[in-house]
Amino acid sequence: LYASAGTYLVSLTATTPYCGSAGVQPITVEAKPTAGFTTTPTAGCSPLAVSFGNTSTGAVNYVWDFGDGGGDNAVSPSHTFLNLGSTDSVYTVMLIAGTAFGCSDTALVDVTVSPTVLALFTNNAIPGCAPLDVDFTNNSMGATGFQWDFGDGATSTATSPSHQYVNTSFFLQTNTVTLIANGPNGCADTAQQSIMVYPAPDFVFVADPDSGCSPFSVTFPPINGAVDYQWDFGDGSFGSGPSPAHIYF
C-alpha cells in the first residue's frame, strides 16, 4: 500500500544456486482527488432552486447525481428540486470527482424539499350592482391554512368564504382579491383575481316644493348614480330625464 503519490523504484534480485540477476521497475502512484461541495440552500419549499459550489481538489472531471433522477457534469451546477407529495422529501446529492488517470472520490449531501403549495381559487361573480354577493371556491393544493384579502378592507381565514361588496361611490369599483395559501415549514403561494362592482343608484328623491295650490308646478332634483329615468307623476302623466318639472292641476 503506497501512502502518498509519487514514483517508486521497485527492485528485484533473483538468484539461483549458481548465479543471480537484479532488475529495477518504476511504479507511479497518482494522487487521489478530494471531493467536496456546498449547497445553497440545503432545505426549502418546492420548487427549490439549489446552487452547488464545488470545493473538490485534484480533480478534472465531475459526475453529479441529484438524487431525483437528474444529473450534471458541470463544475458547479444548479438544480431545481420538486416535491408534489404531502410530506418532506430528502434527496441525497452525490458528487464523484475524478482525475485524468481514473482516480476518484465521492461526497454526499442531503437536500430537504418541503411539498409544493399552489394557491388557486374561483368565484361566481360577474360584474353587477352593489350590494354584490360573491362566493369563493378554494382549489389550492398542499396548503393547511388560508388568508383572504377581499380588496375592500375585509379579510377572512375561511377555506372557501363568501363576501358582500358594497359600492357607495358613483363610479365603477374594482376590488383585487388576494389569497395566500400557507403550507408546512413556512411554504406559501399567492393568487389574485379582480371583482368588479357597479355603484347602486341612490333612489332617494324629493319634490320641490311638495305641496301647493293648483295649478301646482313641481321640480324633481337629479337622482345620484342613475343614467336612465322613467317617471310616473301619479296623475296619469309620465316623464323622463334626470330632473323633470311637472304641473299638477
C-alpha positions in Angstrom: 0.0 0.0 0.0 1.5 3.3 -1.1 0.6 6.0 1.3 1.3 9.0 -1.0 1.6 9.8 -4.6 4.9 9.6 -6.4 7.2 7.4 -8.4 8.6 4.4 -6.6 11.5 2.2 -7.8 10.8 -1.5 -7.3 13.9 -3.7 -7.4 14.1 -7.4 -7.6 17.2 -9.6 -7.2 16.8 -13.2 -8.2 19.4 -15.8 -7.5 19.9 -19.5 -8.2 22.5 -21.7 -6.5 24.9 -20.8 -9.3 24.1 -17.2 -10.4 21.9 -14.2 -9.8 20.3 -11.2 -11.6 18.8 -7.9 -10.5 16.2 -5.6 -12.1 14.5 -2.2 -11.3 10.9 -1.2 -12.3 9.5 2.3 -11.6 5.9 2.4 -10.2 3.9 5.7 -10.5 1.2 6.3 -7.9 -1.2 9.0 -8.9 -2.8 11.4 -6.3 -6.3 10.7 -5.2 -8.7 13.8 -5.5 -10.8 15.0 -2.7 -14.5 15.5 -3.5 -16.4 18.2 -1.7 -19.2 20.7 -2.3 -21.6 23.2 -0.7 -25.3 23.6 -1.3 -27.3 26.9 -1.2 -29.8 26.3 0.3 -29.9 22.9 1.9 -33.7 23.0 2.6 -36.7 24.9 1.4 -40.1 24.8 -0.4 -40.8 23.1 -3.7 -39.9 24.2 -6.3 -36.5 24.6 -4.6 -33.6 26.1 -6.7 -30.2 24.9 -5.3 -26.8 26.1 -6.3 -23.8 23.8 -5.8 -20.3 25.1 -5.0 -17.6 22.7 -6.0 -14.8 22.6 -3.4 -13.1 19.5 -4.7 -9.3 19.4 -5.1 -7.1 17.5 -7.5 -10.0 16.6 -9.9 -10.6 17.5 -13.5 -14.0 15.9 -14.2 -17.2 15.7 -12.2 -20.3 13.5 -12.2 -23.3 14.8 -10.3 -26.3 12.7 -9.2 -29.1 14.9 -7.6 -31.0 12.0 -6.1 -34.2 12.7 -8.1 -33.2 11.2 -11.4 -31.3 14.3 -12.6 -27.6 14.7 -13.1 -24.9 17.0 -14.5 -21.2 17.1 -15.4 -20.6 20.8 -14.8 -18.1 22.0 -12.3 -20.7 23.9 -10.1 -24.2 23.3 -11.4 -27.6 24.4 -10.3 -30.7 22.3 -10.0 -34.4 22.7 -9.1 -36.0 20.1 -6.9 -39.7 19.4 -6.9 -41.9 17.8 -4.3 -45.5 17.2 -5.3 -46.3 15.0 -2.3 -47.7 15.8 1.1 -44.5 15.2 3.2 -40.9 16.4 3.1 -38.6 14.7 0.6 -34.9 14.2 1.3 -32.7 14.0 -1.8 -29.1 12.7 -1.4 -26.9 14.6 -3.8 -23.7 12.7 -4.8 -20.6 14.2 -6.5 -17.9 11.9 -7.9 -14.7 13.9 -8.6 -12.2 12.2 -10.9 -8.7 12.7 -12.3 -7.4 12.1 -15.8 -5.8 8.9 -14.5 -9.1 7.4 -13.3 -8.7 8.1 -9.6 -11.9 9.3 -7.9 -13.5 10.4 -4.6 -17.2 10.8 -3.6 -19.0 13.3 -1.5 -22.7 13.2 -0.3 -25.0 16.0 0.9 -28.8 15.8 1.7 -31.3 18.4 0.4 -34.7 18.6 2.1 -37.6 19.8 0.0 -41.0 20.6 1.5 -44.2 20.0 -0.5 -45.4 22.4 -3.2 -48.1 24.9 -2.2 -50.2 26.2 -5.0 -52.8 28.9 -4.4 -55.9 28.6 -6.7 -59.5 29.8 -6.4 -62.5 30.6 -8.5 -65.6 32.9 -7.8 -69.1 33.1 -9.1 -69.0 36.9 -9.6 -70.0 38.7 -12.8 -69.9 42.5 -12.9 -73.0 43.6 -11.0 -74.6 46.2 -8.9 -73.9 46.7 -5.2 -74.6 45.0 -2.9 -72.9 42.2 -4.7 -72.7 38.7 -3.0 -69.7 36.6 -4.1 -68.9 33.0 -3.3 -65.2 31.9 -3.5 -64.2 28.3 -4.1 -60.8 27.3 -2.9 -58.9 24.9 -5.2 -55.5 25.3 -3.6 -53.1 22.4 -3.2 -50.7 21.5 -0.4 -52.0 24.2 1.9 -53.0 23.9 5.6 -54.2 27.5 6.1 -55.6 30.4 4.2 -55.5 34.2 4.3 -58.1 36.1 2.2 -58.0 39.9 1.5 -61.1 40.9 -0.4 -59.6 44.2 -1.6 -62.1 46.4 0.3 -60.6 46.2 3.8 -62.3 42.9 4.7 -60.4 39.7 5.4 -61.1 36.0 6.2 -59.3 32.8 7.2 -62.1 30.5 6.0 -61.3 27.9 3.4 -64.0 29.0 0.9 -65.6 32.2 2.2 -68.4 34.3 0.9 -68.3 38.1 0.8 -70.7 41.0 0.1 -69.3 44.0 -1.8 -70.8 47.5 -1.5 -70.1 50.5 -3.6 -71.3 53.8 -2.3 -69.4 55.8 -4.8 -70.8 57.0 -8.2 -68.0 55.1 -10.1 -67.1 51.6 -11.2 -65.2 49.8 -8.4 -62.6 47.1 -9.0 -61.5 45.1 -5.9 -58.4 42.9 -6.1 -58.9 39.7 -4.1 -55.8 38.1 -2.7 -55.5 34.5 -1.4 -52.3 33.4 0.4 -52.2 29.7 0.8 -49.9 28.6 3.6 -48.3 25.1 3.8 -45.9 23.3 6.2 -42.5 24.7 7.1 -43.4 28.2 6.0 -44.2 27.4 2.4 -46.8 29.7 0.8 -48.2 30.8 -2.6 -50.4 33.7 -3.6 -53.2 34.1 -6.1 -55.2 37.2 -7.1 -58.4 38.0 -9.0 -60.4 41.1 -9.7 -64.1 41.7 -8.7 -66.0 44.5 -10.5 -68.8 46.2 -8.6 -71.1 48.8 -10.2 -72.5 51.6 -7.9 -76.1 51.3 -6.9 -78.2 54.4 -7.8 -79.4 56.5 -4.9 -83.2 56.4 -5.4 -84.0 58.9 -2.7 -85.6 61.9 -4.3 -87.6 64.9 -3.3 -90.3 67.1 -4.8 -89.6 70.9 -4.8 -92.0 72.1 -3.5 -94.0 69.2 -2.1 -97.3 71.0 -1.7 -99.2 73.9 -3.2 -102.3 75.1 -5.0 -103.5 74.0 -8.4 -102.0 74.6 -10.9 -99.1 73.3 -8.9 -95.6 73.3 -10.5 -93.1 70.8 -9.1 -89.4 70.2 -10.0 -87.6 66.9 -9.1 -83.9 67.2 -8.5 -81.5 64.6 -10.1 -81.0 61.2 -8.6 -77.5 60.2 -7.7 -75.9 57.3 -9.7 -78.6 56.9 -12.3 -78.2 57.2 -16.0 -81.8 56.3 -17.1 -85.0 57.7 -15.8 -88.7 56.8 -16.0 -91.1 59.0 -14.1 -94.7 58.3 -13.2 -96.1 61.5 -11.7 -99.1 59.8 -10.2 -101.8 61.7 -12.2 -101.6 59.6 -15.3 -98.6 61.6 -16.7 -95.2 60.2 -17.4 -91.8 61.7 -18.0 -88.0 61.1 -18.5 -84.8 62.8 -17.8 -82.8 63.4 -14.7 -84.6 66.5 -13.4 -88.1 66.9 -14.8 -90.7 69.5 -14.0 -94.4 68.8 -13.8 -97.6 70.8 -13.3 -100.5 69.3 -11.3 -104.0 70.6 -12.0 
